Amino acid sequence: MRSLNVSRAIYGMVLAALMVLMSAGAVLAETLPPDAVPKPERTLEDVGSSHFASEHKVTSGDNFLNGLYERPFTADEMIFQPDLDIVTVDQAQDDLFYYFTIHLYGMNMQGGGLKGAYSIEFDRRLKGRGDLLVQVLEPAYEWSTEGVTVYGDKNRDVGGIKPVVADTGFTGSGYDMTVEQTAEKSAFVRVDPEDGNAVQFAVSKALLEEPEGFLWGAWADNGLKDVAKWDYNDTMGPTEAGSPIKDKYYPVKGIFNLDNTCRLLVGTSEETTIPGMCKVGVVATSSGKKNCYCEIVGLPKDRCDFYEKRWICK
């Protein structure tokens, strides 16, 4: 009789454990992003490097002093890296997630695939200083947290003394902590099933702690790949970093194999100026004047007017 009672007790414990595991599995299943991502609310168009890749240069889009990089090229030789050249980034959302899809020019020239470190950086305090970074290495072909790391900045020194702007000589710790993911606070990444040259992020609103507004920008990096050194333009000057534009700093040297975008504002008034934010202007279109972002930081207004595709209009 005693052995029977023990067996029943063990059976009850096993059953309870299975119930807990099934419950946890249900939670994870409920928080997994859907296969079909919502249609983009906004699309950020980046300057392309492919146009002059055969000439081993770019003509615009790289502004080292203001933390904007258009240099998906190897150091010195300036060999173009298509899997690092950001073309556009789509932004969407549903009740649980924000979605970001980084469309790249192509795949890696050595072995194919997407070989960089791809990131979405957030400024939730609207100070110009990145405070959360979601990064993936070797994205999977289905939604997964494998290879995904969420970084935080414990002492808030990302960007140095002046966020985004070069503070050459500043010594900080950059992104100095990892943020643990949970069933609720999570970030999933995959290769876009409709575009093999695109990386798709699903970042839960709970992970962002649901701020009223935030800035976001995209990165593709296969050079330094060291989040402890962000922002990169605080670690060296323009001579050491080099330039993809054929000026006195050409070619690319210490900061190489890198592309990023300016940051778009979400969920709050756009009539403001924050370091790193895509510039706001007014452009005439066939339907009249619209409030628009010039997504090329530092590009003169007349050039944004000339290249209307450089404006992001609401």
C-alpha positions as CSV (number, residue, x, y, z in Angstrom):
1,M,0.0,0.0,0.0
2,R,2.8,2.4,0.9
3,S,4.5,1.7,-2.5
4,L,1.3,2.5,-4.2
5,N,0.9,5.8,-2.4
6,V,4.5,6.7,-3.3
7,S,3.8,5.9,-6.9
8,R,0.8,8.0,-6.9
9,A,2.8,10.9,-5.3
10,I,5.5,10.6,-8.0
11,Y,2.9,10.5,-10.7
12,G,1.3,13.6,-9.3
13,M,4.6,15.4,-9.2
14,V,5.4,14.4,-12.8
15,L,2.0,15.5,-14.0
16,A,2.4,18.9,-12.3
17,A,5.7,19.4,-13.9
18,L,4.3,18.6,-17.3
19,M,1.5,21.1,-16.7
20,V,4.1,23.8,-15.9
21,L,6.1,23.0,-19.0
22,M,3.0,23.0,-21.2
23,S,2.0,26.3,-19.8
24,A,5.4,27.8,-20.4
25,G,5.3,26.5,-24.0
26,A,2.0,28.1,-24.5
27,V,3.3,31.4,-23.4
28,L,6.3,31.1,-25.7
29,A,4.1,30.1,-28.6
30,E,1.7,33.1,-27.9
31,T,4.6,35.6,-28.0
32,L,6.3,34.2,-31.2
33,P,5.9,36.7,-34.0
34,P,3.5,35.8,-36.8
35,D,4.7,34.5,-40.1
36,A,3.2,37.4,-42.0
37,V,4.5,40.8,-40.8
38,P,2.2,43.8,-41.0
39,K,2.6,46.1,-43.9
40,P,5.3,48.8,-43.4
41,E,4.1,52.1,-41.8
42,R,7.3,53.8,-42.9
43,T,10.3,53.1,-45.1
44,L,13.7,54.7,-44.5
45,E,15.8,54.9,-47.7
46,D,19.5,54.9,-47.2
47,V,22.2,56.2,-49.5
48,G,23.4,53.3,-51.7
49,S,27.1,52.5,-52.2
50,S,26.6,50.2,-55.2
51,H,26.4,53.0,-57.7
52,F,30.1,53.8,-57.5
53,A,31.3,50.4,-56.1
54,S,33.3,49.7,-59.2
55,E,35.2,53.0,-58.6
56,H,35.8,52.0,-55.0
57,K,34.1,55.1,-53.6
58,V,30.9,56.9,-52.6
59,T,29.9,60.5,-53.3
60,S,27.6,61.1,-50.3
61,G,26.1,59.6,-47.2
62,D,29.2,59.3,-45.1
63,N,29.6,61.9,-42.3
64,F,32.1,60.7,-39.8
65,L,31.9,63.7,-37.5
66,N,28.2,63.2,-37.1
67,G,28.2,59.4,-36.7
68,L,26.8,58.5,-40.1
69,Y,28.6,55.8,-42.1
70,E,28.3,54.8,-45.7
71,R,31.4,52.6,-45.9
72,P,30.5,48.9,-46.7
73,F,34.0,48.5,-48.1
74,T,37.1,46.7,-46.9
75,A,39.9,48.7,-45.4
76,D,42.4,50.2,-47.9
77,E,41.4,48.1,-50.9
78,M,37.9,49.5,-50.8
79,I,36.2,46.2,-52.0
80,F,32.5,46.6,-51.9
81,Q,30.5,44.3,-49.5
82,P,26.9,43.9,-50.8
83,D,25.7,42.2,-47.6
84,L,26.6,45.4,-45.6
85,D,25.1,48.0,-47.9
86,I,21.7,49.0,-46.4
87,V,19.2,50.0,-49.1
88,T,16.0,50.5,-47.2
89,V,14.6,49.7,-43.7
90,D,10.9,49.0,-43.2
91,Q,9.1,49.7,-39.9
92,A,5.8,48.2,-38.8
93,Q,4.0,47.2,-35.7
94,D,1.2,45.2,-34.2
95,D,-0.1,45.0,-30.6
96,L,3.0,43.1,-29.3
97,F,5.9,43.9,-31.6
98,Y,7.7,46.5,-33.5
99,Y,9.1,45.1,-36.8
100,F,12.2,46.3,-38.7
101,T,13.3,44.9,-42.0
102,I,16.8,45.8,-43.2
103,H,17.0,45.3,-46.9
104,L,20.6,44.9,-48.1
105,Y,22.0,45.2,-51.6
106,G,23.0,41.6,-51.9
107,M,24.6,38.6,-50.2
108,N,28.2,38.1,-49.0
109,M,30.6,37.6,-51.9
110,Q,32.5,34.8,-50.2
111,G,30.1,32.0,-49.6
112,G,26.8,33.9,-49.9
113,G,24.4,34.5,-47.0
114,L,24.4,37.5,-44.7
115,K,27.7,37.5,-42.7
116,G,27.6,40.8,-40.8
117,A,26.3,41.9,-37.4
118,Y,22.9,43.5,-38.0
119,S,21.4,45.7,-35.4
120,I,18.6,48.0,-34.6
121,E,19.6,50.7,-32.1
122,F,17.1,52.6,-29.9
123,D,17.1,55.9,-28.2
124,R,14.2,55.7,-25.8
125,R,15.1,58.8,-23.8
126,L,15.2,61.0,-27.0
127,K,18.6,62.5,-26.0
128,G,20.5,61.3,-29.1
129,R,22.3,58.6,-27.0
130,G,21.6,55.0,-27.9
131,D,20.4,53.1,-24.9
132,L,19.3,49.7,-26.3
133,L,20.8,47.6,-29.1
134,V,19.3,44.5,-30.6
135,Q,21.9,42.7,-32.6
136,V,22.0,39.4,-34.6
137,L,24.8,37.3,-36.0
138,E,24.0,34.7,-38.7
139,P,20.2,35.2,-38.7
140,A,18.1,32.0,-39.0
141,Y,15.5,31.4,-41.6
142,E,12.7,31.2,-39.1
143,W,11.9,33.4,-36.2
144,S,14.5,32.7,-33.5
145,T,16.3,34.2,-30.6
146,E,19.4,32.2,-31.4
147,G,22.3,34.5,-32.2
148,V,20.3,37.5,-31.0
149,T,21.8,39.6,-28.2
150,V,20.2,42.6,-26.5
151,Y,22.7,45.1,-25.2
152,G,22.2,47.9,-22.7
153,D,24.3,50.8,-21.4
154,K,24.5,50.7,-17.6
155,N,26.4,53.9,-17.2
156,R,24.8,55.8,-20.1
157,D,28.1,56.7,-21.8
158,V,27.3,55.5,-25.3
159,G,28.1,58.4,-27.6
160,G,30.6,60.0,-25.3
161,I,30.2,63.6,-24.1
162,K,28.2,64.7,-27.1
163,P,26.0,61.9,-28.4
164,V,26.5,61.0,-32.1
165,V,29.0,63.8,-32.6
166,A,32.7,62.7,-32.7
167,D,34.4,63.0,-29.3
168,T,37.8,61.7,-30.3
169,G,39.8,60.6,-27.3
170,F,36.8,59.8,-25.2
171,T,37.2,56.6,-23.2
172,G,34.0,54.9,-22.3
173,S,32.5,51.4,-22.0
174,G,29.9,51.7,-24.8
175,Y,27.2,49.0,-24.5
176,D,28.4,47.3,-21.4
177,M,25.7,44.9,-20.4
178,T,23.4,42.3,-21.9
179,V,19.7,42.3,-21.3
180,E,18.1,39.0,-20.5
181,Q,15.2,38.0,-22.7
182,T,12.0,36.5,-21.3
183,A,8.8,35.2,-22.8
184,E,7.4,38.8,-22.7
185,K,10.5,40.9,-23.2
186,S,12.0,39.4,-26.3
187,A,13.6,40.0,-29.7
188,F,13.3,37.6,-32.6
189,V,15.2,37.8,-35.9
190,R,15.0,35.9,-39.2
191,V,16.0,36.2,-42.8
192,D,13.0,37.8,-44.6
193,P,11.1,34.8,-46.2
194,E,10.3,37.1,-49.1
195,D,13.7,38.6,-49.6
196,G,16.9,36.6,-48.9
197,N,18.9,39.9,-48.8
198,A,16.9,41.2,-45.9
199,V,17.1,40.8,-42.1
200,Q,13.8,41.0,-40.2
201,F,13.6,42.0,-36.5
202,A,10.6,41.6,-34.2
203,V,11.2,43.5,-31.0
204,S,8.6,43.2,-28.3
205,K,7.1,46.5,-27.0
206,A,7.6,45.1,-23.5
207,L,11.4,44.9,-24.2
208,L,11.4,48.6,-25.1
209,E,9.4,49.2,-21.9
210,E,6.7,50.9,-24.0
211,P,8.1,54.5,-24.1
212,E,5.8,57.2,-25.4
213,G,8.3,57.9,-28.1
214,F,11.7,56.7,-29.3
215,L,14.2,56.9,-32.1
216,W,15.5,53.9,-34.0
217,G,18.2,53.3,-36.6
218,A,19.8,50.4,-38.4
219,W,23.4,49.1,-38.6
220,A,25.3,46.5,-40.7
221,D,28.8,45.9,-39.4
222,N,31.5,43.4,-40.3
223,G,34.4,45.5,-39.3
224,L,35.1,46.4,-35.7
225,K,32.0,44.6,-34.5
226,D,32.6,45.8,-30.9
227,V,29.6,47.3,-29.1
228,A,31.9,48.3,-26.2
229,K,33.4,50.9,-28.5
230,W,30.2,52.6,-29.5
231,D,30.1,55.3,-30.8
232,Y,33.0,54.4,-33.1
233,N,33.8,58.0,-33.9
234,D,34.7,58.5,-30.3
235,T,37.5,56.0,-30.5
236,M,39.6,57.6,-33.3
237,G,39.8,60.6,-35.5
238,P,39.0,61.0,-39.2
239,T,42.6,60.4,-40.4
240,E,42.7,57.0,-38.7
241,A,39.2,56.1,-39.6
242,G,39.6,57.0,-43.3
243,S,36.8,57.9,-45.7
244,P,34.9,56.3,-48.6
245,I,34.7,59.7,-50.3
246,K,37.7,60.7,-52.3
247,D,38.9,63.5,-50.0
248,K,42.1,63.9,-48.0
249,Y,41.1,61.0,-45.7
250,Y,40.5,58.5,-48.5
251,P,40.4,55.4,-48.4
252,V,38.5,53.7,-45.6
253,K,41.0,52.6,-42.9
254,G,40.2,52.1,-39.2
255,I,36.4,52.1,-39.5
256,F,35.5,49.8,-42.4
257,N,32.9,47.3,-43.5
258,L,30.1,49.4,-42.0
259,D,26.8,51.0,-42.9
260,N,24.2,52.7,-40.8
261,T,21.2,55.0,-41.1
262,C,19.9,58.1,-39.4
263,R,17.2,57.5,-36.8
264,L,13.5,57.8,-37.3
265,L,11.1,59.1,-34.6
266,V,8.2,57.0,-33.5
267,G,5.2,57.9,-31.3
268,T,5.8,61.5,-30.5
269,S,6.0,65.0,-32.1
270,E,8.4,65.2,-35.0
271,E,8.8,68.9,-34.7
272,T,12.0,68.6,-32.7
273,T,15.7,68.2,-33.3
274,I,17.6,65.3,-31.6
275,P,21.2,64.3,-32.5
276,G,21.2,61.4,-34.9
277,M,17.6,62.0,-36.0
278,C,16.7,62.1,-39.7
279,K,16.5,65.8,-40.7
280,V,13.1,67.3,-41.2
281,G,12.3,69.6,-44.1
282,V,9.5,70.5,-46.5
283,V,9.5,69.3,-50.1
284,A,7.2,70.1,-52.9
285,T,5.5,67.0,-54.4
286,S,2.7,66.5,-57.0
287,S,0.2,66.6,-54.2
288,G,1.6,69.7,-52.6
289,K,4.0,70.3,-49.7
290,K,4.6,67.6,-47.2
291,N,6.6,67.3,-44.0
292,C,9.5,65.1,-44.8
293,Y,12.7,63.7,-43.4
294,C,15.9,64.0,-45.4
295,E,17.3,60.6,-44.4
296,I,20.9,61.7,-45.3
297,V,22.2,63.5,-42.3
298,G,24.2,66.5,-43.3
299,L,23.0,66.6,-47.0
300,P,22.1,70.1,-48.1
301,K,18.4,70.8,-48.6
302,D,18.8,71.6,-52.2
303,R,20.2,68.1,-52.9
304,C,17.3,66.5,-51.0
305,D,15.0,68.6,-53.2
306,F,16.9,67.4,-56.3
307,Y,17.0,63.8,-55.3
308,E,13.4,63.5,-54.1
309,K,13.8,59.8,-53.3
310,R,16.1,60.9,-50.5
311,W,13.1,62.4,-48.6
312,I,10.8,60.3,-46.4
313,C,7.4,61.9,-46.5
314,K,4.4,61.2,-44.3
